[in-house]
Amino acid sequence: MTTLRELPGDLVEEILCRVPAKSVKRLRSTCKRWNRLFNDVGFARKHSDKAPKQFIDLVLTAEYKILPMSVNLHGINPSVEFKGELSLPDHPHSMDVDGVFHCDGFILCTYTSRDEYGIVVWNPCTGQTRRIDPVVRNKSRGFALGYHQDKGKRSYKLLSYYDTLKDSAIYDFTSDSWKIVDGDIAPGWNVGDAYSCQSASLKGNTYWFANHETETHLGMCLLRFDYSTKISCGHVPLPYQYPSYRTSTLSVVREEKLSVLLQPHNTSKTEVWVTDKIDGTKDMSWRKS
């Protein structure tokens, strides 16, 4: 009978990359060899592709605290239960989270701690983190996480931008380096003002609520950034247009579709719309949820 210790290293890695992410965190203390493996970037990428998908319900409070959430929709009285606050490992408790962005199971956090401004990308399932030095230490910049896929492999990127999407930079996780993007990644478009924090990631692309500076007839749209082209953006019309909205929220549903919640200023009626098709921008269609 062959023991686990006698198995070849590549076979052990192949087995472990199929272990659910929540279990990987518990296995880190098994032995030093496994702990080193779980910290390897190549293994993390392989695990992300092969491990079964799991869901963790998280909520971001008004104080930018991240709390696990349990939702029970069964029975007579549906309930929502909030658990203890999640803390980033190896980071001080005095750290104040300024912003959070989610992509493909990873959470991007921008934070301040003792007058220090920084970025952490965190996998809450495995507990792995990576600290990234900002290309510009400026709180007015926004950050988004995405990836492009080539031959089945995902290459993760971090986008740093201003509201006008000028003077942007992209961080590559493989090379651990920033690259300045030449020119304006979306000429004429602005994701600032009330919509600057309204963004989401779907299939590796980043989407924002945005307005065009001169083509005002377009109204508020969704602007898409494709990490494979780095400078290509396309706009997605919303289901309907009003001069302004009291509430506008962008989200992603599990079926890999975009969802928007809209409430015009002149009515109390709120509607949720979900995309039927998201492969392109020209053939976009919405259905009311």
Secondary structure, 3 states (H helix, E strand, C coil): CCCHHHCCHHHHHHHHCCCCHHHHHHHCCCCHHHHHHHCCHHHHHHHHHHCCCCCCCEEECCCCCEEEEEEECCCCCCEEEECCCCCCCCCCCCCEEEEEEEECCEEEEEEEECCEEEEEEECCCCCCEEEECCCCCCCCCEEEEEEEEECCEEEEEEEEECCCCCCCEEEECCCCEEEECCCCCCCCEECCHHHCCCEEEECCEEEEEEEECCCHHHCCEEEEECCCCCCCEEEEECCCCCCCEEEEEEEEECCCEEEEEEEECCCCCCEEEEEEECCCCCCCEEEEC
